[in-house]
């Protein structure tokens, strides 16, 4: 046996051999910095009772003791075939040289408290109130998750859900629907273990900054029967399914089970990691699959008002299709946000179509090659709204609306001045309201299309004396 605590690593050999014989003690390496005991325990929970845990956070490692060697063998064999992930980071799992853990409960108190909560749940009880915040689910009862989106300011599409949840395993089917005036989804993984990991990691997190909160529970269904592949439902194992004719995507035989599915969720029990919290504070998508590349949009009939949803880096008008362009955003999060808000909007009398491009970047023309001015680089543009981390601009991102938010208004500019300015953009000003300090105002155009046009024309308008008008869409009405 081995005695150790969470800070004194000298008493424990943490570099176990890859060739160690089976042991009910599992050695886990390369854990993310902000990992919690809850998340580590969840790795072993689907395979049997977890009897002890030792966190070595300084070394990004942990030891997990299972109730039986058989359970440990099952766990290692499973994760040999399927790479385990914690907070979307691959971790490494192997047998430990140690046959059991003896931890100093005084120094490993938090981990032990979480473990007691797990034991209570596994044995059919309930965790005590002081450990409820770290409560853990019993082994996954179903590969199907029920997802409710709270505080849904922005649309959440099938593709967004698939991209987020596929980081935890193979997503086979998704059905979306509205119930009790809430957007909900049923999502089926290929394996209940993946469903458990996704639930633990994502429950309570926000898709976008301060909104679109995921509430996740297991469904009583164990299999989804999808009839149509469209924007409401998708069976990724059967791409040949028809798009349907507007009929409900859920098979009638499932209706009774759906109505009995729990509508109350456990709520947010997993804290955001520091990295995810920072991303959320910066207005970026906080979940997996939305960072890094993939920041290029293919857009038709689209002007650079897309910068309302991120910083446009480069634009390339297509040579053979002048009404379409590739638009490179600062990152994939901004591209996703721009696509979700702008696709389907009307501008210049036409419907804007925005999709994610297969290109990762927009290439600048080779030196000496004239591309007739079709490609422009805006990387160093002074008009970027989202360069500063934590900027208030991230908190004011809303879908196109007829009401515009004006800021940086010069103190001697009157309501009549602004009404005239915005009327000259080709629309009709329906209502106007100054904020108390008169540096900001709300201005309502007669249509969303007029508001889009006004924003394009008048954002960054020079009002004189160093004042540049800032225009964005508002969620408020006048």
ABEGO torsion letter per residue (X at the ends): XBBBBAABAAABBABBBAABBBBABBBBBGBBAABBAAAAAAAAAAAEBBABBBBBAAAGBBBBBBABAAAAAAAAAAAAABBBBBGGBBBBBBBBABABBBBBAAAAAAAAAAAAAAAAAAAGBBBBAAAAAABBBBBBABABBBBBBBGBABBBBAAAAAAAAAAAEBBABBBBBBBGGBBBBBBBBABAAAAAAAAAAABGBBABBGBGBBBBBBBABABBBBABBBAABBBAABAABBAEAGBBABBAAAAAAAAABBABBAEBABBBBAAAAAAAAAGBBABBGABEBGABBBBBGBBAAAAAAEBBABBBBBAABAABBBBBBABAAAAAAAAAAABGBBBGGBBBBBBBBABABBBBBBBGBBAGGABBBAAABAABAAABBGBAAAAABBBBBABBBBBGBBAABBAAAAAAAAAAAGBBBABBBBBAAGABBBBBBABAAAAAAAAAAABGBBAEGGBBBBBBBBABBX
